[in-house]
Amino acid sequence: MNIKNAFKALETAEQVSTRASEEWDRYPENESLEAAFDAAYAAEFKAFDAVVAEIVKVSHGMISAKIARVMLRTKRAEVRDLINRLA
């Protein structure tokens, strides 16, 4: 997977996770909605780690996984712009 596809997958996973969270918030007693949220959150976390790995790969290790995580959390717009220019 390339970095652009990984980033798109992350944004999609985040949207799915948000929707699942909103549904579960409406019906907190519903166990199937809780399970759906758990699965969506796990997919989001996996997609986040995939983007981190791609950032490390593209930078040839000059950016560590720890720094890549911080970048994604605090400088998302800048990371998105950079990825769009790279790919």
Secondary structure in CASP SS format (residue, H / E / C, confidence):
PFRMAT SS
TARGET T0000
AUTHOR 0000-0000-0000
METHOD secondary structure of the structure
MODEL  1
M C 1.00
N C 1.00
I H 1.00
K H 1.00
N H 1.00
A H 1.00
F H 1.00
K H 1.00
A H 1.00
L H 1.00
E H 1.00
T H 1.00
A H 1.00
E H 1.00
Q H 1.00
V H 1.00
S H 1.00
T H 1.00
R H 1.00
A H 1.00
S H 1.00
E H 1.00
E H 1.00
W H 1.00
D H 1.00
R H 1.00
Y C 1.00
P C 1.00
E C 1.00
N C 1.00
E H 1.00
S H 1.00
L H 1.00
E H 1.00
A H 1.00
A H 1.00
F H 1.00
D H 1.00
A H 1.00
A H 1.00
Y H 1.00
A H 1.00
A H 1.00
E H 1.00
F H 1.00
K H 1.00
A H 1.00
F H 1.00
D H 1.00
A H 1.00
V H 1.00
V H 1.00
A H 1.00
E H 1.00
I H 1.00
V H 1.00
K H 1.00
V H 1.00
S C 1.00
H C 1.00
G C 1.00
M C 1.00
I C 1.00
S C 1.00
A H 1.00
K H 1.00
I H 1.00
A H 1.00
R H 1.00
V H 1.00
M H 1.00
L H 1.00
R H 1.00
T H 1.00
K C 1.00
R H 1.00
A H 1.00
E H 1.00
V H 1.00
R H 1.00
D H 1.00
L H 1.00
I H 1.00
N H 1.00
R H 1.00
L H 1.00
A C 1.00
END
